[in-house]
């Protein structure tokens, strides 16, 4: 399977099955386009059939010199011989083993607080309540969750625990106690915990920063961008904005972590479709690690992204990619999460096919110890998997998530981005289509554009 596109002056050819990416000249680009209409993916490298070569010559003869066309065909054949073009899909054979694989849990999202001190208008957690009641996780429930993770992690040594909410700093003492307990178990079980924290920053102080810098492998700092954008969607419950309070704290925190191992994470909505300005605002504030995600909401919400918004959104990603390259070349670069693609040593096969591992490797834990496939399913009783006392009891749902992969989704089978997004978010699929094996189309279009921009950036920076 071949995907071709032009971006910022680069002609890019992607061989989806092998993962090879080529920056081509116009002749090779157009020749591959001719061939891809009729040349199938190959079981083994083989010569391009002479009639097909002649067809390429005939179609391109009025555009390019004959010698350039022959050179292009020779270059393409060399890539085919190296199995970097028109290659066979070798991954689909792996999915048959997914259901039989032993389920090993490697990460938990601990809902340490079903409560929040902000009233973000787009919050899927309903100000921390998650379709239920306000509650704080006790140390006892958290301890059982860590014990469950250790017991169900098999031979995995490195385990991840994210303190999430609501706002986890509203239950800070229990966070500290659970980190201490986790550290006490590491040598006993030959495990290592990587703790992370997601916070809105309202309660952030020097003591918390110091503790996080010592114990947290990553910290996510929630901020939506420019002051007017942030304060419109992330106010306090009485309506006041949060920007002026939290930005100085976040700047201090990021600097205290040497501008690494954190993300400033925002959400853009229909109210700020010019979100590239918010990303650049982060950079102008001095942040080096950032992400901004599209809101996912019911179409009835006034801030929800709609299909007619896509042209502007895709253009924003292109504009941001150009500025991203420019700033890196000027020595004032930053990292944007969706532009960070590793083309050399990317995710393992299982990760490419099934994504985040929700419902199997990754679980969410409520304050009272219930287990759900991920934080976005919390409160939906049909997805209740079990609890920290009894473990996974709803194996039917778990097995459905085991089989959630790019080959189980019709919309993914012919998509060039499938091995980069791994089929997208199961929760978004369910919320829009009632099935975890469907796909949220608006999100798909944005992901495809982000992949294209990311690879263009790789090409541009490689030429510096």
C-alpha positions in Angstrom: 0.0 0.0 0.0 1.4 3.4 -1.1 0.4 6.8 0.2 1.8 9.9 -1.6 1.4 13.6 -0.8 3.0 17.0 -1.2 3.6 19.2 1.8 5.7 22.4 2.2 7.7 21.7 -1.0 8.4 18.0 -0.3 7.2 15.1 -2.4 6.7 12.3 0.1 6.0 8.6 -0.6 5.1 6.2 2.2 5.2 2.5 1.9 2.6 1.7 4.6 3.4 -2.0 5.1 7.2 -1.7 5.6 7.0 1.7 7.2 9.6 3.1 4.7 9.3 6.8 3.9 10.9 8.4 0.8 11.4 12.0 -0.1 11.3 11.9 -3.9 11.9 14.2 -6.8 8.9 14.9 -9.1 9.8 12.2 -11.6 10.0 9.4 -9.1 6.8 10.8 -7.4 4.8 10.7 -10.6 6.2 7.4 -11.7 5.2 5.8 -8.4 1.8 7.3 -8.7 1.4 5.7 -12.1 2.6 2.3 -10.8 0.5 2.3 -7.7 -2.6 2.2 -9.8 -1.8 -1.2 -11.1 1.1 -2.7 -9.2 -0.1 -4.8 -6.2 1.7 -5.3 -2.9 4.3 -8.0 -3.5 4.8 -11.3 -1.6 8.5 -11.1 -2.7 10.4 -8.4 -4.6 10.2 -8.8 -8.3 10.9 -6.8 -11.5 8.3 -4.3 -12.6 6.6 -5.8 -15.6 7.8 -4.3 -18.9 4.3 -3.4 -20.1 3.8 -1.4 -16.9 7.1 0.3 -17.4 6.1 1.3 -20.9 2.8 2.7 -19.6 4.8 4.9 -17.2 7.0 6.0 -20.1 4.0 6.9 -22.3 2.2 8.8 -19.5 5.3 10.8 -18.4 7.0 11.4 -21.8 5.5 14.8 -22.3 6.5 16.0 -18.9 10.0 14.6 -18.3 13.1 13.7 -20.3 13.3 10.0 -21.2 16.6 9.6 -19.3 15.0 11.0 -16.1 12.1 8.6 -16.5 14.5 5.6 -16.9 16.4 6.8 -13.8 13.2 7.0 -11.9 12.2 3.5 -12.9 15.6 2.2 -11.9 15.4 3.9 -8.5 11.9 2.5 -7.9 13.1 -1.0 -8.8 15.9 -0.6 -6.3 13.5 0.3 -3.5 11.3 -2.7 -4.5 14.3 -5.0 -4.3 15.1 -3.6 -0.8 11.5 -4.2 0.2 10.9 -0.6 0.8 8.2 -0.1 -1.8 5.0 -2.1 -2.7 5.7 -4.5 0.1 3.4 -7.2 1.6 1.4 -6.6 4.7 3.0 -9.0 7.2 1.2 -7.7 10.3 -2.3 -9.1 9.7 -1.1 -12.5 10.6 -0.4 -11.4 14.1 -3.9 -10.5 15.1 -5.0 -14.2 15.2 -2.9 -14.6 18.3 -4.3 -11.6 20.1 -7.2 -13.4 21.8 -5.0 -16.2 23.0 -2.4 -14.0 24.5 -2.2 -13.9 28.2 -3.5 -10.6 29.5 -0.8 -8.7 31.3 -1.6 -5.4 33.0 1.1 -2.8 32.8 -0.5 0.5 33.6 -3.3 2.0 35.8 -5.0 5.3 35.7 -5.9 6.0 39.4 -8.9 8.3 39.8 -7.5 9.6 43.0 -10.1 12.3 43.1 -13.6 12.4 41.6 -13.8 16.1 42.4 -12.4 19.2 40.8 -11.9 22.9 41.7 -12.5 24.1 38.1 -15.6 23.8 36.0 -14.2 23.2 32.5 -17.1 23.5 30.0 -16.0 20.5 27.9 -15.1 18.1 30.7 -16.1 14.5 30.0 -15.7 13.9 33.7 -18.5 16.3 34.7 -16.4 18.4 37.0 -14.8 15.1 38.3 -18.1 13.3 39.1 -17.9 10.8 36.1 -21.7 10.2 36.0 -21.7 9.4 39.7 -20.8 11.0 43.0 -17.9 13.1 44.2 -15.3 11.0 46.1 -11.7 10.8 47.0 -9.8 7.5 46.8 -8.6 6.2 50.1 -5.1 4.9 50.7 -6.6 1.4 51.2 -8.2 1.3 47.8 -5.1 2.7 46.2 -2.9 0.2 47.9 -5.2 -2.6 46.6 -4.9 -1.2 43.1 -1.1 -1.2 43.2 -1.2 -4.8 44.6 -3.6 -5.7 41.7 -1.1 -4.2 39.2 1.8 -6.1 40.6 -0.1 -9.4 40.8 -1.3 -9.1 37.2 1.8 -7.7 35.5 3.4 -11.0 34.8 7.1 -10.7 33.9 6.8 -7.0 33.2 9.2 -5.1 35.4 8.3 -1.5 34.5 4.8 -0.5 35.6 3.0 2.9 35.1 0.6 4.6 37.4 -1.0 7.9 36.5 -2.7 10.0 39.2 -5.8 11.4 37.6 -9.0 13.1 38.4 -10.9 15.3 38.6 -8.0 17.1 40.2 -5.6 14.7 41.9 -4.0 17.5 44.0 -7.3 17.6 46.0 -6.2 14.3 47.4 -2.5 15.0 47.7 -1.7 13.2 50.9 -3.0 9.9 49.5 -0.9 10.5 46.3 2.2 10.7 48.5 1.3 7.7 50.6 0.7 5.6 47.5 4.0 6.6 45.9 5.8 5.7 49.2 3.9 2.3 49.2 4.8 1.6 45.6 8.5 2.3 46.2 8.4 -0.1 49.2 7.2 -2.9 46.9 9.7 -2.5 44.1 12.5 -4.6 45.5 10.1 -7.1 47.0 8.6 -7.9 43.6 11.4 -6.9 41.2 9.2 -4.1 39.8 9.8 -0.4 39.0 6.9 2.1 39.2 6.8 5.1 36.9 4.4 7.5 38.5 2.8 10.4 36.5 0.4 13.2 37.4 -2.2 15.2 35.5 -3.1 18.5 37.2 -4.9 21.8 36.5 -2.3 23.6 38.7 -4.7 25.4 41.0 -3.2 23.8 44.2 0.3 23.5 42.9 3.0 24.8 45.3 6.7 24.4 45.9 6.3 21.3 48.1 4.3 19.5 45.5 6.8 20.5 42.7 9.7 19.3 44.8 8.0 15.9 45.4 7.0 15.6 41.7 10.5 16.3 40.6 11.8 13.6 42.8 9.1 10.9 42.1 7.0 11.6 39.0 8.4 10.5 35.6 6.1 12.8 33.8 3.6 15.6 34.7 0.8 16.8 32.5 -0.1 20.5 33.0 -3.6 21.4 31.8 -3.8 24.8 30.0 -5.7 25.7 26.8 -3.5 28.4 25.3 -4.1 32.1 25.1 -5.7 33.8 28.2 -9.0 34.5 26.5 -9.2 30.9 25.2 -8.3 29.3 28.4 -10.5 31.4 30.7 -13.5 30.9 28.4 -13.4 27.1 28.7 -11.5 26.5 32.0 -13.1 28.8 34.6 -13.6 28.3 38.3 -17.1 27.4 39.4 -18.0 31.0 40.1 -16.9 32.0 36.6 -13.4 33.6 37.1 -10.7 32.5 34.8 -7.8 30.3 35.8 -5.0 31.5 33.5 -3.4 34.2 35.6 -3.2 31.9 38.6 -1.7 28.8 37.0 0.6 30.1 34.2 3.3 31.4 36.5 3.2 28.1 38.5 3.5 26.1 35.3 6.4 28.1 34.0 8.2 27.6 37.3 7.4 23.9 37.3 8.6 23.4 33.7 11.9 25.2 34.4 12.4 23.2 37.6 12.2 20.0 35.5 14.7 21.4 33.1 12.0 21.7 30.4 11.8 17.9 30.2 9.4 15.1 31.4 6.3 17.2 31.3 3.6 18.4 28.9 1.5 21.5 28.8 -1.7 19.9 27.5 -4.5 21.9 26.0 -7.9 21.3 24.3 -9.1 23.2 21.3 -12.7 23.6 20.4 -14.9 25.3 17.8 -14.2 28.5 19.7 -10.5 28.5 18.8 -10.1 26.7 15.5 -7.0 28.9 15.0 -5.4 26.7 17.7 -1.9 26.9 16.1 -1.8 30.3 17.8 -2.4 28.6 21.1 0.5 26.2 20.6 2.8 29.0 19.6 1.6 30.9 22.7 2.8 28.0 24.8 6.2 28.3 23.1 6.3 32.0 23.6 5.7 31.5 27.3 8.9 29.4 27.4 7.4 25.9 27.4 9.3 23.3 25.3 6.9 20.3 25.6 3.3 20.7 24.6 0.2 19.1 23.2 -3.2 20.4 22.2 -6.0 18.0 21.5 -9.3 18.5 19.6 -12.3 18.4 21.9 -14.5 15.4 21.5 -18.1 16.2 22.3 -21.7 15.7 21.2 -22.5 17.6 18.0 -25.2 19.4 19.9 -22.6 21.2 22.0 -21.9 24.7 20.7 -18.1 24.2 21.1 -18.1 20.7 19.4 -15.9 20.3 16.3 -18.0 19.6 13.2 -17.1 18.2 9.8 -17.3 21.6 8.2 -14.5 22.8 10.5 -12.0 20.3 9.1 -10.6 22.4 6.2 -9.6 25.1 8.7 -8.2 22.6 11.2 -6.1 20.8 8.6 -4.8 24.1 7.4 -3.8 25.0 11.0 -1.8 21.8 11.3 0.1 22.7 8.1 0.7 26.3 9.4 1.9 24.9 12.7 4.3 22.4 11.0 5.9 25.2 8.9 6.4 27.3 12.0 7.7 24.3 13.9 10.5 23.8 11.4 11.2 27.5 11.3 11.7 27.8 15.0 13.8 24.7 15.2 16.1 26.1 12.5 16.3 29.3 14.4 17.4 27.4 17.6 14.2 28.2 19.4 12.4 24.9 18.8 9.8 23.0 20.9 8.3 19.6 20.9 4.6 19.1 19.9 3.3 15.8 20.8 1.5 15.0 17.6 4.5 15.8 15.5 6.8 13.4 17.3 7.1 10.3 15.2 9.9 7.8 15.4 10.6 6.4 11.9 13.5 4.3 13.0 12.5 2.5 16.2 8.8 3.0 16.6 6.3 1.0 18.6 6.3 -2.8 18.7 3.9 -4.7 16.4 1.3 -5.2 19.1 1.2 -1.5 19.9 1.0 -0.6 16.2 -2.0 -2.9 15.8 -4.0 -2.3 19.0 -2.9 1.1 20.3 -3.1 2.1 23.9 -4.1 -1.3 25.4 -7.2 0.0 27.0 -9.3 -2.8 28.6 -6.3 -5.1 28.6 -2.9 -3.7 29.5 -4.2 -0.3 30.7 -7.1 0.1 33.2 -8.8 2.9 35.1 -9.6 2.6 38.8 -12.3 4.6 40.5 -12.1 6.0 44.0 -14.0 3.0 45.3 -11.9 0.4 43.4 -14.0 -0.4 40.3 -12.0 -1.2 37.2 -12.9 0.2 33.7 -11.1 -0.1 30.3 -9.9 3.5 30.5 -10.8 6.9 32.1 -13.3 7.7 29.3 -15.4 4.6 30.1 -15.7 5.3 33.8 -19.3 5.5 35.0 -20.6 3.5 32.0 -21.8 0.4 33.8 -21.7 -1.8 30.7 -17.9 -1.5 30.7 -17.4 -2.3 34.4 -14.6 -5.0 34.3 -14.4 -5.8 38.0 -12.8 -4.3 41.1 -9.5 -4.3 43.0 -10.7 -6.9 45.4 -11.9 -9.6 42.9 -9.9 -8.6 39.8 -11.3 -8.8 36.3 -14.7 -10.6 36.4 -16.2 -9.3 33.2 -13.9 -11.2 30.8 -16.4 -10.8 27.9 -15.7 -7.1 27.8 -11.9 -7.6 28.3 -11.9 -10.1 25.4 -13.7 -7.6 23.2 -10.9 -5.1 23.8 -8.3 -7.8 23.1 -9.7 -8.0 19.6 -9.9 -4.3 19.1 -7.2 -3.7 16.4 -6.8 -2.1 13.0 -7.9 -5.3 11.2 -11.1 -5.4 13.2 -12.1 -2.0 11.9 -13.3 -1.7 8.4 -12.5 2.0 8.2 -8.9 1.3 9.1 -8.0 -1.5 6.7 -7.3 0.8 3.8 -6.1 3.8 5.8 -2.5 4.8 5.4 -2.3 6.1 9.0 -3.4 2.8 10.6 0.0 1.8 11.9 0.5 5.3 13.4 -2.8 5.8 15.2 -3.3 2.1 15.8 -7.0 2.4 15.0 -7.7 5.5 17.1 -9.6 5.8 20.4 -12.0 3.1 21.4 -14.0 5.4 23.6 -14.5 7.9 20.7 -15.6 5.1 18.5 -18.1 3.9 21.0 -19.5 7.3 21.9 -20.1 8.2 18.2 -21.0 4.8 16.8 -21.9 2.5 19.7 -19.0 0.1 18.9 -15.4 0.1 19.9 -14.4 -1.3 16.5 -15.7 1.6 14.5 -13.8 4.9 14.1 -14.5 8.6 14.8 -14.2 10.0 11.3 -13.4 13.7 12.3 -10.6 12.4 14.5 -9.3 10.2 11.7 -9.0 13.1 9.3 -7.1 15.1 11.8 -4.8 12.2 12.6 -4.0 11.7 8.9 -3.0 15.3 8.6 -0.8 15.2 11.7 1.0 12.1 10.4 1.7 13.9 7.1 2.9 17.0 8.8 5.1 14.9 11.2 6.9 13.2 8.3 7.3 16.4 6.4 9.0 17.9 9.5 11.3 14.9 9.6 12.3 15.5 6.0 12.8 19.2 6.5 14.9 18.8 9.7 17.0 16.0 8.1 18.1 18.3 5.4 19.4 21.0 7.7 
